[in-house]
């Protein structure tokens, strides 16, 4: 078995014609990962280029709905790609095992996928091979886009690309099927529509029988089947959404993936609830920061009735991370206890919404065990609206957190409940979803790890999730909680350094990188420290730090890691610093070396321009 430096390979997850995917463990942290190895690439430069493209494309993304890449390299001549490990099945496997999904489930999953596509399109990438096999449904119910091997990085001006016929015929847009048309984001909207069609019916929009040429001919010349002819319980507006996705002309489809996401989220709603009910629900808008703050607050006073106020909405990222279903607001004043008790005496309903209201009332009275029981009773119901499920999970997380006190396992269970509230899974019953989160939080932990260390790991992983959602302040709270328990965690301290950099807190980030180098001397931490020094305008110190990184480079390359891409960027960055310091001869050497290695187009053009300027041209 081939060894990948820094990882332990535990077993094969799947294989194909060109390679295999293995379950692995990051040895420094015990974190579970997936490791993709490319086999038989000699003599197949196209396959190797596709593999490299997937690694490069995934590295650009930071979205919960897209598989995250961690590392790409070559060991003993074999290319490898390390990604997050998603435990679950493909959409095809789910449908073939359990049958077609309900309209509500398809809308929910489709909306998530459309927002993930929007994230990719905003970064100039088209997937080009959307199909049920390329969407994983995690055990917690979250859809994740995979296999960007056919992805195309789009031209910045046209956002389109012309090329050969690539993709899976039965899910392929007409302009993609010809190999002659312009393939842009509209092709992914078509592919997603075809995938949603399959989720709803168990069949693709066009019959898959016959040769690939016969299938392509149907895609080009025939109308797709009508979803309402295969299922009689589909709403007219949803049938119209699918029909628009499958239009032959790209301009007739949705103008963007975010527009499609909005259409999937919008449907005929029931009558608005009475004002009294809305006011009762308002107490449950727990923010991430509020939940994390309770970790220490409830130890001091388990019976404090005041909840933290909500976070303000995030500017600029609402299309990607803002939950569609949310409680209106959080009451900012302590409750009128007598009024709350009176409302409980008159409340006997047993619907999930009634149980939510009663649970809220008990929580406001600091009767957290009673609140927990009511929230769990409501969560046992099937076919819950995702928004209601999210509210119930938030309430349960608060109730569990308030009871945690000195019981770390209780706090870990609260974190699992909170994670379920983030994904608001429509498919799995509450207990299954909670167990999935619990297993994920504990995955890869050594058996002798203390409960407190498990909580630290859970907080660290929550922080990573929040940072990827661009909720950096809340992520930092989570990282601080983790480091308070395990101060020398390399994994947590590195992620906190990145989050501190996001927030412009460079002195604190510098301190973290300094400590990381004490714990584990490595190229990546030298580079992180050098870039932080640059942001602090300590250019001489930054140049020295880059030099230390270059001195360490041969040690890591000797271990089998391919670092050429990082090295080219490091030479480029040090070259800019040396130029700013007036050390042009040294700058010229670095920039020339960067050009000899692999640089992206923008940096390459900048380096060439600087070198020409030095020559006086």
N, C-alpha and C positions, 0 to 999 in steps of 0.2 A: 504494500500500500504506500502510495506517495505521501510524503510528509510536507505539510505547509508550515513554514516557520511561524511560531507563535500560536498555532492551533492544534488541537487534538481531533482527529477524525474518528467518529464513533460508528458510522454505518451509512449505507447507501439509502437515499430517499427515493431515487428514481434515475432512469437512464434513457438516453436516446441515441440516435445514429452517430452523433459527434462527441458525446460526452456524458457525464453523469453528475448528479447533485448528491452531496453527502451532508449528513448532520455532523456539525463540528462544535467544538467548545473553544472559546478564547481563553487560553491558559492563564492569563494574568488576572482575569475576573471571574472565570467560571461561567460566562454568559454563553448561551446556546446560539449558534449561527448556522447558516447554510453555506456550503462551499461548492461552487460549480467548477468542475475541471473539464477542460477541452481536450478531448482525445483525437487522435488521427487527423490532426490539423496540417501535418506535413503534406504538401502538394495541394492544399485547399486554401489558398490565400483569401478567397472570398469568405469562407467560414471563419477564418481567423479574424478578418477585418470586422465581421458581424459581431463576433465575441467582444472585440475591443470596443466597438461602437456601443454595445449594450453597457459595458462598464463605464464608459465616459458619460453616456446619457444619464444613467442612474445616479452618478455622482453629482449631477446638477440639481437633483430633486430633494425636497424636504417636505414631504406630504404623507399623511397617514394612509392615503389611498394608493400610494405607489411604493413598490418594494425598494427599500433603501440599500444602497451599496456602501460597503465599509472599506474594502481594499481590493485592488487589482494588481496582479503581478505575474511573474513567470518563475517557476521553480523547476529546476532540472529540465528546462526546455518545454515544460507544460504550462500553458496559461491557466490562471485560476482567478475566480471572482468570489469574494466573500460578501454575503448580503445578510440582512436580518432574516431570522427563521420565522416563517409563518406556518403555524401548525393548523392544518385544515385541509379542505378538499377544493377542487376546482368547481366552478359553477356547473360544468357538465356532469361531474360526478355527483353533485348534490341533486340535480334534476333527475339523473338516471336512477339514483338510489331512492329518492323520496317523491318523485313526480314533480310536475310543474308547480311553480310558486303562485301565491295569491297576487292579485293586482297591487295590494298595499305593500307587500314585500318587494315586488319588482320595482315599484315607484321609489321606495326607500333606497334600495341598493343601486338603482339606476341614477338617482340623484347624487349619491356619494361618488359613483364612478364618473359621472359627468363633471363634477367639481375637480376630481383628480385629473381628468383630461384637460380641463381648463387650465389647471396649474401647469401641465406640460406644454400646452399650446402657448401660454404666456411666455414660456422660456424657449419658444421656437422649435419645439419637437413634436412631430406627428408619430403616433405609434405604428400605424399601417397594418397591424395584424390583430385587431380586436376580435375576440371570439370567446366562447364559454371556457375553453381550455386555458385561456390566458388571464383569467380572473380567479384568484383564490378567495375563498370565504373562510376567514379564520374561525376558530372554534368559538370565539366570542361574537361572531356575526358580522365582522367588518370586511367589506370587499377590498381586495388589494390587486392592483394591476401588475402583471409580471411580463417577462419576455419582451424586452425592448430591442431584441436583436435585429428587427427589421426597421427600427425607428429611423426617421429621417430628420436631420437637423436642417431647418428651413432657412431659405434665403431671407435675410432681414428685410428686404424691400417687398418681395412678392408673397412671402409666406407660403410658397408653393414649390413643388419640385416635380420634375418630369423624369421618369425612369422606367425600368423593366417591370414586368408583372411580378409583384411580390405580395405574399399574403395567402390567405385561405379562400378559395373561390367562392364558397357558399356564403361567406360573410363579407365579401369584398365589394367596395363601392364600384359602380360602373366605370367611372373615370380611371380607377385603379386597375380594373380588369383589362382595359385596352392597352395599357402600357404606354399610351400616347398622351393622355390628358394630364392636366395639372392636378397633382395630389397634394391637398392641403388639409387643414383641420376638418373640413366638411367630410372627408373620407372617414375620419374617426367617428364623426357623428353618425354616419351611415352604419359603420361597424358596431357601434354601441346600440343603435336601434335594432339591428339584426340580432344582437346578443340578448337584448330585452325580449324580443319576439320569441327566442328559444326558451328563455326563462319562464315565459308565460304559457307556452304551448308544448314545449318539449321537442319542437321541430324548428329548423331554420326557415326564413321567409321563402326560399326557393327549394324545391325538392333536390336532395343531394345525389339522386341516382344518376348513373351514367359516368362518362369520362369527365375529367376536368374541363375540357373544351366545351362539352355539352352543357355543363353547369355554367360556365362563363357566358355561353350564348344566351341562356335563360336570364342571367343577371343583366345582360345588355339589352335584350329585346322584349322580355316578358314583364308583366306587372307582378309584383310580389303578392303572395297570398294575403288575404285580409284576415287579421287576427280574430275579428268577430265571427268569421266562418268556422274557426277552430275552437272558439270558446264563446259561450253565450252569456257569460257573466262579466264581460269586460265593459267598462263604462265607455260611452261615446267619446269623451274627451281624451281618454287614454289611447283608444284606437286611433284617434286623429294625430296624437303625438307620434305614435309609431309610424303611421303612414307618412308623416312629414319627414321623419328621419330617413325613410327609405325612398325618398324621391330620387328619380334618375338624375336630375340636374342639381349640381352642388348648391347653386344659389337659391334653390327652392327649399333647402333644408334650414335648420336653425342657424342663425348667423354666428353663434358661438356655443361652446359647450356650457358656459354659464347660463345662457339663455335656455338651453335644454334643461338644465338643472332646475331653473325657476319654473319651467312648465311642468316638470315632474312633481315639484313640491306644491303646486297650486292645483287645487281641486275643489269641487263644490263642498263647502263646509257646513256642518250642522249649525243650527241657530246659536247665536251667541249666548253664553251662560248669563244668568242673572248677576247683577252687581255684587250681591252678597257672596256668591260663590267665588267670583274673581278676587274679591278682597281676601277671602280665606286662603286661596291658593297662593297669594302674593308672598307669603312668608317663606316659600321654599326656594327663592332665588339665591342659593348659596354660591358664592364665588369660590374659585380655587383658593384664593388667598384666605378667604374666610375659613375654609375647611382646614387648611394647613395651620392657620393661627390657632385653631381649637386644640391642636396637638399639645401645646403647652398650657393654654388657658384653662382647659377643663381639669388639669391636674391640680390647679390651685382651687378651683371652685366648680364642682361638677354640676351645680344647680343654677348656674348663671343663665337667665332667660334671654339675654341679648345676643343676637346673631350679628356677624359682621356685615357691613353694607356691601352691596354688589360692586364688582369692578366696572369701570366705564367701558363702553363698547370699543373694540379695537379698530382704529382707522386703517383703511387700506387692505384689510384681509378678511372682511366680512364675507365675501363670496366664497372663501375657502374654509373658514373655521367656525363661523358663528352658527350655533345650533338653530335649526328652523323652529323647533318647539322650545319655548322657554317660558317660565313663569314671569309675570309682568314686572314685579319689583319686590324688594324686601322691606318689611316694615322697619323703620329706623328707630322707633321709640319702644321702650319696654311695653309688653302687653298689659291690657287691663285684665288682671287675673280673674276677677269675678265674672267679667263678661265672657272670658274664654271658658270658664267652668260652666257657665249657664249654657253656652252653645253646645258643650259636650252632652249635657243632660237631655237636650232635645234632638240629638243626632243618633239615629239608629240605622241608617242606611248601610248596606253591605256591598254596594258597587265599588269598583276600584277607586273612582273619584271620591265617593263618600269616605272610604277608608283612608284615602290621602288626607282629606280635610280633618278627620278625627286624629290621624297621626300627627298632623301639624299642631293641632290644639294641645295634644299631650306633650309634644316637644316644647311648645311655648311655656308649658307649666313645669318644664324640666323633668317630666315623667318619661324618661328616655326608654326604659324597658317596655312600657306600654306602647310608645310610639313605634319602636322596633317591631313589635309583634304585629301591629296594624299594617305597617309598610310591607312586611314579608307576606302577610295574608293577601294583600292586594297584588303583590308581584307574582303570586302563584297562579293568577288568572292567565288564560291563554289569549292570544291575539290582542295584546295591549297596544294602544297607540304608542308609537315610539316616544313622543313627547311626554306622555303620561308616565311611561316607563322611566324616562330620564328623571322626571321630577321625583318619582318614588325612590329611585336609587340615591338621589341627592339627599332626600330626607333620611333614608336608612343610613347613609354614610355619616350624616350628622349625629344620628342617634347612637350609632356604634362608637363614633369618636368620643362622644360625650361620656360614654361608659368605660372608655379604655383605661383611664387612670394609669395604673402601673402594669396593665396587661398588654404587652406588645402584640400578642396574637390578635386581640380584639382590634387594635389599631390597624393591623395588616388587613383584617377583614373589611374594615372601613375603607381602606384604599381600594380593595377589590370592588366594593360597591361603587365607589366613586368612578373607577374605570368603566364599569358597566354604564354609568350615567353618561359618560362621554360618548360612547358608541351607540347607546340607546338601541341595542340590537332588537329587531322586530321578530326574529325567528326563534331563538332559543328561549325556553322558560327561564325565569329569573335564576333558579338554582343552578341550572346548567351553565348559564352565562357567568354566574359568580364563580363556579368551580373552574371554568375555563380561565378566568382572570387569575384566580388563586394559583392554579397550576403554572400559569405563565410567570407570575411573580416569584414562584419558588423554583422554577425550572433551572436546573444546573447548579443549585446550591449544594455545597457539601453537606453530608448528613450531620456533621458535628457543628454546623453553624448555629450560633445562638439565636433565639427569637429576636433579640435586639438587632443583631446583624442582618437578619432577614428583613426587618422593618427598614433598616438603612438601605438595603438593596432595592426594596420596593419604592422608597422615596426617590432614589436615584433614577429608577426607570420612569417614574412618574414625571420627574424633572425633564428627562429626555423627550418624553411625549409632549410636554407643555412647550418646550423650546421649539420643537418642530412645528407646533401650532402658532409660533411667534408670540406666545404668552410668556415673555421672558421674565418679568418680575415674579410671576408665580413659580416659574421654573427655578429661579434662584432660591426661593423659599424652600422648595423641595430639596434642592442640593444642599442647602445649609442644614436641614434636618438630617439628611443622610450623613454628612460629614461630622455633625455633632456626635453621632453614634460610632462611626468608623472614620476617624480623621485621615488615615493614610490610604484611603481607597483611590487608586490611580484613575479608575474609570470615572468616579464621581468628580474628582478634582479637575480632571481634564474637561469634562462637560461643563463644570462651573466656570472654568477659565473662558470657554467659548461664549457662555451666556453673559459673563461680565464684559467681555469684549463687545457683544451685541449692544449692551447698555452704555457703552462708552466709559466704563469704570476700569480704565487701563492700569492704574496703579495696583488695584486688587488683582486683576488678571495677571499682572507681572509677578506678584507674590505667589500666585498659584503655579505659574510655570516654573518659578525658581524652586518651589517645593517638589514639583513633579520631577525635575532633573535630579534632585537629591534622591528621590525614590527610585527612578528608572532613567538613567541617561539614555537619550534616544534622539535621533534626527528630528522627529516630529515635534518634540518639546523644545529643542533648540530653535527650530524655525518659529514655533509659536511665540517663544520669548523674543526672538529677533523682530518679529512683526509688531509685537506689543511695544518694544522699545522704539520702533520707527514711529508708531502712532503717538508716542510721548515725545517725539522729536529729539530723541537721544541717539543721533545718527552714528556717532563714533562707537558707542556701545553696541548698537545694532549691527554694525559691520563686524565687530569682534564676535558677536553671537553667531552670525552667519558663518564666520570662519570656523568656529567650534563645530558647527553642524557639518561643514565639509570635511573636517578632520575625522568625524565619526562615521562619515558615509561609507568608507570601505569596510568597516566592521559589519555594518548591517547588510551591505551588498554581499559580503562573504557568506552570510547566513542564508542566502537564497532569495532575498527580496529584491524586486525590480523597482528602483526608485528614480529612473531616468526622468520621468515627467516632473516629479517634484524638484529634481536637481536643476532642470532647465529654468523653472520658475524662480528657484532660489538664486541662481546666477543672475537672472534678470533683475530681481529685487535688489540684490547687493550692488549690481551695476548702477542702478538708479541712485542709490545712496552715495556711492563713490563719486558719481557725477555731481550730485548736490554739494559734496564736500570739496569739489575742485580737483579731485584725484582722477583726472581724465584717462591717464594711461591705464590705471588699474580698472577703471570703468569699462574701457574699450575691451580689455581682456575678458571681463565677465559677460558683457553683452554679446561678444563674438561667440563665446562658449555656449551661451544660451541659444543662439541661433543654430549652432551645430547640433544641439539636442532638439527635442520636440517641444515647440512653443505653440500656443494657440495663435490664431490669426491676429487678434488685436495686439497682443504683446509683441508678436513678430514684427508687425508694421511699426510699432513704436520704437523697438530696438533698432530697426533699420534706419528710421528717421533720425534717431539720436546719433548713430554712427556716421551717417552722411553729414550731419551738422558738424561733427568733430573734424571731418575731413575738409570742411569749409565749402561744401557743395550747395 
